Amino acid sequence: MKKLLILCFLAFTVNAFAAPQDSIGVKIIDGKTYIMHKVTKGEGVYGISKKYGVPSSEVFAANPGSEQSIKIGQVLLIPKAVSAGSSGTGNAKSGSTTKTEKIYHTVESGQTLSSIARQYNTSVANIKSMNNLSSDNIKLGQKLVVGEKTVTVNTPKPTPSETPATQPKTPDPVVEEPKSEPKPVIQTTPPPTSNNVVVAPKVNDKPMDDKPGEVVSSYSTDDGDEINETGIAVISSEGELSQERSFILHPSAKIGTIVMITNPSNNSTVFARVVGNCKAENGIILKMSKTVATKLGVSDSSQVKLSYAK
């Protein structure tokens, strides 16, 4: 009995050391272990999911409503991964690593979301959620994410003379209870978001529910390329945008880019799609539809913060 207790304690200690330092504890629900993460300024679901090495779809599933927006100070439940914070698995003997890549499909003449879903053995709802589509409308030549795949990358194995001497690593302290005041994260560069290799929902994952007229999920980046801007947002005129949709105009972002917009006065966050470009003048960095302004709780000519992929 004593040996069994010791083994259980060691297993718990190893799992606790595997969690990133900024987690605030662990929680077990229905026999499944979750890491508790408190959202800090500038973080998004894709970046958080990559930090803990889990698909973003699992984070969305464990935290209803997070596919629409998250707020600073919100505690997210992160499903426990085999190797938290890692986007690939290494093989020391063979000198190879694995990483996850997106599967893309370019829309051809006569194709619909239904025919594409059948081609890749997935569902229309899953494709819409992976591409932030609010309707079934697609265009000829449009590039869609339809799933993900794991690829093996061979890496040269270092010779004995090249192998650096390693120093014993002091394990991080075991977090047994949530901290009352977690240490703020100080970032000198934009945080990596996926969201850096993006872990898109798997082909057979359960699709997220779409809501008509809204942009589902959030933006994603490759190799940590993210742009952060601060400036003035104004409400577009009736003829420029569809006022019932989460659409925006931006001076330089590519059309189709998903932008995370934050109102710093109330920390409300909205995801909107760039459908055109506008002229940058007088500190204006975007024109938004009335729907976006309502969700942010702002009026015309309001200060906002933007985050989006290059």
KOLVOGU-115798 format. One line per 2 residues: number of its first residue (from 1); their letters; for each residue x, y, z of C-alpha. Coordinates in Angstrom, 2 decimals. Example, Ala and Ser with C-alpha at 12.3 -4.5 7.8 and 13.67 -1.06 7.14 Angstrom:
2
1 = AS = 12.30/-4.50/7.80; 13.67/-1.06/7.14
***
This chain:
310
1 = MK = 0.00/0.00/0.00; 2.84/2.41/0.89
3 = KL = 4.56/1.73/-2.47; 1.31/2.48/-4.32
5 = LI = 0.93/5.83/-2.52; 4.53/6.77/-3.36
7 = LC = 4.02/5.94/-7.06; 0.83/8.04/-7.17
9 = FL = 2.63/10.99/-5.55; 5.51/10.76/-8.04
11 = AF = 3.09/10.63/-10.99; 1.26/13.73/-9.72
13 = TV = 4.56/15.58/-9.20; 5.77/14.84/-12.75
15 = NA = 2.48/16.03/-14.22; 2.60/19.20/-12.18
17 = FA = 6.15/19.99/-13.34; 5.02/19.57/-16.96
19 = AP = 2.57/22.50/-16.73; 3.81/25.91/-17.92
21 = QD = 4.85/28.26/-15.13; 2.00/30.72/-15.66
23 = SI = -0.75/28.14/-15.03; -2.58/28.77/-11.75
25 = GV = -3.40/25.17/-10.83; -5.06/21.99/-11.99
27 = KI = -8.65/20.82/-11.81; -10.17/17.35/-12.28
29 = ID = -13.65/17.14/-13.83; -15.31/13.73/-14.45
31 = GK = -11.92/12.03/-14.11; -10.22/14.30/-16.70
33 = TY = -7.40/16.65/-15.68; -7.49/20.31/-16.77
35 = IM = -4.84/23.01/-16.32; -6.30/26.36/-15.18
37 = HK = -4.93/29.33/-17.13; -5.70/32.98/-16.34
39 = VT = -5.89/35.13/-19.47; -3.46/38.06/-19.58
41 = KG = -3.26/41.09/-21.87; -2.60/40.27/-25.53
43 = EG = -3.40/36.53/-25.28; -5.72/34.66/-27.65
45 = VY = -7.13/31.11/-27.61; -4.83/29.92/-30.41
47 = GI = -1.72/31.21/-28.66; -2.80/29.69/-25.32
49 = SK = -3.60/26.30/-26.91; -0.16/26.18/-28.58
51 = KY = 1.53/27.06/-25.28; -0.04/23.99/-23.68
53 = GV = 0.33/21.73/-26.74; -3.37/20.98/-27.28
55 = PS = -5.64/21.58/-30.30; -7.54/24.87/-30.08
57 = SE = -10.77/22.95/-30.76; -10.36/21.16/-27.40
59 = VF = -9.91/24.49/-25.60; -13.06/25.85/-27.27
61 = AA = -14.97/22.68/-26.29; -13.86/22.91/-22.64
63 = NP = -14.74/26.63/-22.40; -18.14/27.40/-24.00
65 = GS = -18.26/30.91/-25.45; -14.49/31.20/-25.90
67 = EQ = -14.84/30.79/-29.66; -16.50/34.24/-29.70
69 = SI = -14.30/36.18/-27.24; -12.20/35.94/-24.07
71 = KI = -11.40/38.63/-21.49; -8.39/39.57/-19.40
73 = GQ = -8.55/37.77/-16.05; -10.82/34.97/-17.36
75 = VL = -9.79/31.48/-16.22; -9.72/28.90/-19.05
77 = LI = -9.68/25.11/-18.57; -6.94/23.56/-20.73
79 = PK = -7.19/19.76/-21.31; -4.02/18.07/-20.06
81 = AV = -1.68/17.21/-22.96; 1.03/14.54/-23.04
83 = SA = 3.69/17.22/-23.51; 2.35/20.68/-22.61
85 = GS = 3.63/23.65/-24.61; 5.12/21.55/-27.45
87 = SG = 3.88/21.61/-31.04; 5.90/18.54/-32.13
89 = TG = 7.20/15.22/-30.85; 10.88/14.34/-31.08
91 = NA = 12.54/10.99/-31.65; 16.03/10.97/-30.11
93 = KS = 17.05/7.65/-31.66; 16.10/8.40/-35.24
95 = GS = 16.89/12.13/-35.10; 13.44/13.16/-36.33
97 = TT = 10.59/15.34/-35.11; 6.92/15.58/-36.00
99 = KT = 4.84/18.69/-36.50; 1.25/19.49/-37.40
101 = EK = 0.44/21.25/-40.67; -2.80/22.53/-42.15
103 = IY = -4.45/20.84/-45.13; -5.60/23.40/-47.73
105 = HT = -8.03/23.14/-50.64; -8.49/25.67/-53.45
107 = VE = -12.12/25.99/-54.59; -12.65/24.86/-58.19
109 = SG = -15.47/25.58/-60.61; -18.78/23.95/-59.61
111 = QT = -17.63/22.97/-56.10; -19.70/23.61/-52.96
113 = LS = -18.92/23.25/-49.25; -20.86/19.98/-49.26
115 = SI = -18.82/18.45/-52.08; -15.54/19.61/-50.51
117 = AR = -16.58/18.19/-47.11; -17.30/14.81/-48.73
119 = QY = -13.95/14.89/-50.53; -12.03/15.29/-47.27
121 = NT = -14.34/13.12/-45.12; -15.43/16.01/-42.87
123 = SV = -18.52/18.16/-42.35; -19.67/21.53/-43.72
125 = AN = -19.89/22.93/-40.18; -16.29/21.87/-39.46
127 = IK = -14.95/23.60/-42.60; -16.94/26.75/-41.77
129 = SM = -15.53/26.85/-38.23; -11.93/26.34/-39.41
131 = NN = -12.27/29.20/-41.92; -14.48/31.59/-39.91
133 = LS = -17.27/31.37/-42.49; -20.68/32.67/-41.46
135 = SD = -22.48/31.31/-44.54; -22.17/28.52/-47.11
137 = NI = -21.05/30.95/-49.83; -17.57/30.31/-51.30
139 = KL = -15.75/31.75/-54.30; -13.79/30.24/-57.17
141 = GQ = -10.10/30.15/-56.24; -10.77/30.65/-52.52
143 = KL = -8.24/28.83/-50.29; -9.88/26.84/-47.48
145 = VV = -8.47/24.94/-44.49; -10.05/21.46/-44.52
147 = GE = -8.06/19.65/-41.78; -4.58/18.98/-40.50
149 = KT = -1.85/16.38/-40.93; 1.22/15.27/-38.99
151 = VT = 4.52/15.26/-40.88; 7.92/13.90/-39.89
153 = VN = 10.98/16.14/-40.23; 14.42/14.51/-40.18
155 = TP = 17.01/16.41/-38.15; 20.76/15.69/-38.09
157 = KP = 21.87/13.90/-34.97; 24.75/15.76/-33.26
159 = TP = 28.10/14.03/-33.00; 29.60/13.46/-29.53
161 = SE = 31.96/16.44/-30.00; 28.99/18.70/-30.89
163 = TP = 26.80/17.60/-28.00; 26.71/20.47/-25.48
165 = AT = 27.22/19.73/-21.82; 23.92/19.92/-19.98
167 = QP = 23.40/21.29/-16.51; 20.96/19.70/-14.08
169 = KT = 17.65/21.50/-14.38; 15.91/22.57/-11.21
171 = PD = 12.25/21.51/-11.48; 9.57/24.15/-11.17
173 = PV = 7.60/24.14/-7.90; 4.43/22.04/-7.79
175 = VE = 1.32/24.19/-8.03; -1.21/22.73/-5.57
177 = EP = -3.65/25.63/-5.26; -4.59/28.55/-7.53
179 = KS = -2.49/31.65/-6.84; -4.38/34.65/-5.53
181 = EP = -2.34/37.08/-7.63; -0.50/35.42/-10.55
183 = KP = 2.66/37.18/-11.71; 1.92/39.27/-14.83
185 = VI = 3.54/38.13/-18.05; 6.04/40.70/-19.39
187 = QT = 6.44/40.39/-23.15; 9.13/42.13/-25.22
189 = TP = 7.79/40.72/-28.48; 4.24/39.90/-29.61
191 = PP = 3.13/36.59/-28.05; 3.16/33.56/-30.34
193 = TS = -0.30/32.66/-31.50; -1.07/29.33/-32.89
195 = NN = -3.16/30.62/-33.28; 4.15/29.33/-34.63
197 = VV = 2.37/26.26/-36.19; -1.40/26.57/-36.02
199 = VA = -3.22/23.58/-34.59; -6.44/23.67/-36.59
201 = PK = -9.44/21.51/-35.63; -8.89/17.94/-36.80
203 = VN = -10.98/16.57/-39.64; -12.95/14.30/-37.31
205 = DK = -13.22/16.78/-34.40; -16.70/17.82/-33.28
207 = PM = -17.60/21.02/-35.20; -18.37/24.25/-33.35
209 = DD = -21.86/25.75/-33.60; -22.02/28.79/-35.88
211 = KP = -24.25/31.76/-35.14; -25.76/33.59/-38.14
213 = GE = -24.20/36.96/-38.86; -21.13/36.47/-36.67
215 = VV = -17.47/35.58/-37.33; -16.77/32.31/-35.51
217 = SS = -13.42/31.48/-33.81; -10.40/33.82/-33.97
219 = YS = -7.43/34.66/-36.17; -4.37/32.44/-36.55
221 = TD = -0.72/33.02/-37.48; 2.23/31.04/-38.85
223 = DG = 5.69/31.18/-37.26; 4.61/33.73/-34.65
225 = DE = 3.97/36.55/-37.17; 1.45/38.89/-35.55
227 = IN = 0.75/42.60/-35.93; -0.53/44.74/-33.03
229 = ET = -1.90/48.24/-33.67; -3.60/50.98/-31.66
231 = GI = -5.67/53.79/-33.13; -9.10/55.21/-33.91
233 = AV = -12.03/53.15/-35.24; -14.97/54.80/-36.98
235 = IS = -18.33/53.44/-38.11; -18.54/53.04/-41.88
237 = SE = -21.24/54.61/-44.01; -24.20/52.53/-45.17
239 = GE = -22.83/51.98/-48.67; -19.36/50.78/-47.62
241 = LS = -20.14/47.68/-45.51; -22.96/45.32/-44.61
243 = QE = -23.95/46.79/-41.25; -25.43/43.47/-40.02
245 = RS = -22.17/41.54/-40.40; -18.88/41.57/-38.47
247 = FI = -17.00/43.28/-41.31; -14.28/45.95/-41.30
249 = LH = -12.12/47.99/-43.68; -8.37/48.28/-42.93
251 = PS = -5.62/50.35/-44.62; -3.15/47.48/-45.21
253 = AK = -4.41/44.08/-43.94; -5.14/41.49/-46.61
255 = IG = -8.78/40.95/-47.56; -10.10/37.92/-45.68
257 = TI = -7.84/38.50/-42.65; -9.49/37.87/-39.27
259 = VM = -8.70/40.74/-36.88; -9.08/40.67/-33.07
261 = IT = -10.42/44.08/-31.97; -10.30/45.10/-28.29
263 = NP = -12.02/48.04/-26.61; -9.48/49.02/-23.88
265 = SN = -12.14/50.87/-21.88; -14.13/47.69/-21.09
267 = NS = -11.83/44.87/-22.35; -14.51/43.65/-24.77
269 = TV = -13.07/41.69/-27.70; -14.61/41.00/-31.13
271 = FA = -13.31/39.09/-34.16; -14.11/40.66/-37.55
273 = RV = -13.20/39.96/-41.18; -11.38/42.44/-43.46
275 = VG = -13.49/42.83/-46.63; -11.72/45.84/-48.13
277 = NC = -9.13/48.57/-47.60; -9.55/52.18/-46.54
279 = KA = -7.35/55.30/-46.41; -5.34/55.80/-43.19
281 = EN = -5.65/59.40/-41.99; -6.08/61.30/-38.72
283 = GI = -5.12/58.25/-36.68; -7.91/56.08/-38.17
285 = IL = -6.84/52.41/-38.42; -10.17/50.82/-39.38
287 = KM = -13.75/51.39/-40.41; -16.25/49.01/-38.78
289 = SK = -19.85/47.98/-39.28; -22.50/48.94/-36.74
291 = TV = -22.58/45.29/-35.59; -18.87/45.40/-34.64
293 = AT = -19.32/48.74/-32.84; -22.28/47.37/-30.86
295 = KL = -20.36/44.27/-29.75; -17.40/46.40/-28.64
297 = GV = -19.65/48.88/-26.86; -18.13/51.86/-28.67
299 = SD = -19.46/54.85/-30.57; -18.01/56.54/-33.63
301 = SS = -14.32/57.62/-33.41; -13.25/55.39/-30.50
303 = QV = -9.80/54.15/-29.41; -9.26/50.41/-30.12
305 = KL = -6.46/47.84/-30.23; -5.93/45.38/-33.13
307 = SY = -4.15/42.03/-33.39; -3.95/40.05/-36.63
309 = AK = -1.71/37.77/-38.66; 0.57/39.12/-41.39
***
